[in-house]
Amino acid sequence: MKVRVEGQLVFNNAQLRLNAALSGLGLAFVPEALVRQPLSDGRLVRVLEDWCAPFPGYHLYYPCRRQTSPAFALLVNALRYRA
């Protein structure tokens, strides 16, 4: 496959990348949850799927468990058990 690229767009926001792809400006590498609807209704199509590794989920790293605030502990529990 050959693709001619005229310019470059760079975004630091997944929603902006999605909006650009929906506007026909190019390809976007975004989380699958963000594109379920556009994929199902045909506004977007998957490309290069063989080169996309499965996404196991997010990870939360924090420096120390000994000094967590009650609010932080609630956040960790909410994120841990969210499906």
Order of alpha helices (4+ residues) and beta strands (2+ residues): alpha-alpha-alpha
